[in-house]
């Protein structure tokens, strides 16, 4: 009976990776944990000397026996440290140790310079889980959105865009959100061209691909409409059940970060586990000065715990 109880606790564990050791990861993690009443145990995967205030775990075997509280584990790393911490967190959840990973910011440049062949966390996920359609999504209490394409050059977007891919993306997104949040959202779809193409005067993609795709899936998905990019955020923020679909990275992230830079969460959809992270970078320029805003990390941990609860239903 005791063994079963311990396994349940380790399943509900939230894993937090330190991120770049030169960045603000240590600061925002510690400040967030100081301001949370945690429901589940938390395991920080990072450098022990950076988290001396928490209980130190010395071996993987000990992780199975942790009780409610905050712990830190430093794995042996043979590559760039932040990648090694992150890689270990993925290995743990794949073994059934933990249901969620919260990743502190990493430097893609550090990864590349140190021989890590991934352009960040999302690129790692897409290559590791090739049978999944991984979707980059962003979440706050006021605004939620997903990206049809993420880290690709702007000129390449048109190569990805066609009616069948649009239909598949929105249907898959709807399925992921239902599975993650146990509810359905209303989709607000962004126009690609200025003024949604102005009936073809400013582009044909809306008439030729986007609208036909939406019309074919309206019976299965709640679609509020296609809206110009310059007004869609104003409309969606008034609807607490809205989820915006944006076609490329900056189309979505400029609006989202303008409104939620200090409290938004990056939520990866389509993984076999929960993954959240702050919506900002390493902030090397202020690291070590004790002035970093920690609310995005705080909300990332809160959302991970909320979703762990939903998965436990």
N, C-alpha and C positions, 0 to 999 in steps of 0.2 A: 504493500500500500504506500509506503514512504517513497519508493522508487517512482511510482506513477505520479505522485504529487510533484516531485522534483522535475520530472520530464515536462510536466505541464508548465511549470514556471519557466523553464528554458525555452519552450516553444514561444511563449509570449514575450520573451526578451526583446528589447529594442537595442540594436547595435548602432553606435555612433562612431564614425571614423574621423580622425583628427584633421585630415586634409593636409595642405602644405604646412610644414613645420615653420616656415618663414612667414606665414600669413597670420590671420586673426582667428584661426580655428580654435586654438586653445582658449582664447579669451571669450569668444561667443558661446562655446560649449559650456564652460564653467559658469558664466553669468546666467545662461538659460537654466541650467540645472539648479542653481541657487533659487530660482524664482518659479519652480514647478513643484506641484504636489504629485509625484509620480505614482501611477497605478501599478506599473510593471517594473521589474528590475531593468537596469540599463547597464550595458557594457560598452565602455569607451575603448576603441582599438586605436592605440597611439603610444606615445612615449610616456613611460611611467613618471619620469622626472618632471613632465609638464602637468601631471595631474596627481600630485602627491596627496591632495586632500581626500582622495577616494581609495577604497579598498583595492589592494593590488592582487591580481590573479597571476599566478606563476606558471600554470600549465593549462592546456586545453581540458584536461580531465576535471579540473576544478570548476570549470564553467557550468557543468551539469548540476553542480550543487549550490549555486548561488541562490540566496534568498532575496527578498525585496530590498532594493538599495542601489547604489551606484558603484560600479567596479571599473577597473582599468586593466587592460591586457596588452602587453607589448609583444607582438610576434617577431620571430626571426625574419628579417627582411633581406632579400638578396638583390633587390632592385631599388628604384627610387622610393623613398619611404612612404609618401602619401599613397602611391599606387600599391605598395605592399600591404598597407593597412586596409585599403579598400578591397583588395583581392581576398584578403583573409576574411573580411566580413561576408563576402559572397560565398566563400567556401562554407562558412558557418551556417548561413540560412539554407544552403543546399543540403546540408546534413540534418536540417530540422532544428538547429539551434537558433532560435529567434524567428520572428515574423516580419521584422521591419529593419531597414537600414536607413539611417540618416547620415548623409555625407556632408562634412564641412568642405568649404571650397578648396579646390586644387588648382595648380597652375598647369595648363596644357603645355606651355612652353617647357616647364621643368620635366614633364613626362617625356616629351619628344627628345629633349637634349640628353636624357638619361636612358634612351633606348627603349622607352615604352611605346609600343606601336598602336596606341589608341589616342584619339583626339578628345579625350575626356570620358566621363562616366557613361554618357548615353551611347557613345560609339562602342565602348566596351560591351554594354548590354546588347546592342544590336548584333554584334559579332558572336557573342557567346550564346545568345538565344535566337539563332537564325530562323527557327520555326515560328517565332512570335513576330507580331507586328508591333514594335515598340513605338509608343507615342509620347512625345514631349508635351507636358501639360503644366499649367501654372494655376495656382489656387490661392484665393483669399476669401474672406467672408463676403466681400463686396463684388468680387469679379473672378471669373473662372474662364480659362481658354485653353485651346490645344493648337498645335502647329501641324499642318499638313506636311510641310518640309521643315527641317530645322537647320543644321549646320552645313548648308551647301551654298555655293555662289548664287547670287541673285539671277545671273544669266541662265542658270541651269533649271530654274523652276518650271519653265515651259516644257522641258523634256519629261517632267514627272506628271504633268497635268493631263488627264483625260477623264471621260465620263465614268468609265468603269472603276478607275482608281478612286475617284471622288466618292462614288457610292460605297465601295468597300471600306474606305477610310471612315466614313461617318457611321456606317453600320457597326464596324469594329469598335469605334470610339464609344458608341452607345452601349455596346455589350460590356466593355471594360468598366465604364462608369457605373452601370447597374451592378456589376459584380463587386466593385470597390466600395460604393456608397450605399448599396441596397436601395437605390431609388433611380428614377429617370429624370433627365434634365431636358430643358427646352433649348434647341440649338439655334443660335444666331450665327448665320453664315456671312462671312465678310466678302464683299466684292473684291475682285482682283484689280480691276482697272479703276481709274477715277470715276466717281459717280456710277459705279457698277457698269461701266462701258457706255452709258448714255445711248442705249438701244443700238449699239454697234458703232457709234461715232467715235468712241474712244477705246475700242477694243471689242473683240467678238467672243472672248472666252466665257463670259456670263451667259450669252444667248446660246452658244454652241455646245458648251460642256456643263457649266455649273448648274444652271436652272434645269436642264433636262435630267441631270443626275438627281437633284433634289426632288423633282416631281415624281420620279420613279420610286422613291423610298418614303414618301410622306405618310403612307399608311402604316409603316413600321417604326418610324422615328418622328418625334415631335419637333418640327421645324417651324420656327417663327417667321423666317423669311431670310432673304438675302438683303444686306444693308451696306451702303457705302462705308469704306474704312474710316472716313472722317466723322461719322455719326454713330457707328455701331456701339462704341463704348458707352456713350451717353444713354442709349436705349437699354443695353444689357445690364448696366449697373442698377437700373430701377427694378429689375426682375431678379429676385433672389434665387430663382431656379434656372437661371440662364447659363449656358456654356457656349462661348464663342469659338467658331472655327476660323482660324487664320491660315493663309496660304504659305507664308514664309516668315522667317524668324523675326525680323524687325517690324513687320506689320503688326504682329501681336505684342512683342516685347516693349516697344516704345510706349504704347498705351498702358500696358500692365505695370511696367516699372515706374512710370510717371505717377501713377496712382498708388502703387503698393511697394515701392522700392524697399521700405524698411519693415514690411510685414508680410510680403508675399512668399509663397512656397513653390518650389519646383517639384512637381509630382510626376514620376515616370509611370505610365500606364502600360499594361501588357506583360509585366513581369510575374513570375510565380510567387512573388513576395512584395511587400510594400517598400517603396523607396521614395524618400523625400529629401530635400536639401534647400538651403537658403537660395534666394534668387539673385545673389550678388557674388562677387569674386573674392580673391584672397586679400585685397587691400594691403599690399605690402607696405605702402607708404605710411600707414598708421599702426602697423603691427608692433606690439610691445608698448604702446602708449596708453593703453587702458581707456581708450575713447571710442572703441568700436560699438556701433549699435547692434544689439544682439537679438532684436525682435524677430527677424526672419528665421534665425535658427530656433528661437523659442517656439515659433509657430510651426516649424518643421517637425519638432519633437511632439508638439501637441497633436498635429494632424496624424502623425504616425501612430500615436497612442489611440486616437479616435478610431482609426481604421483597423487597428488590432482588435479593438472591441467589436467592431462590425464583423470581422472575420471569425470571431469567436462565437457568434450567434449560431 
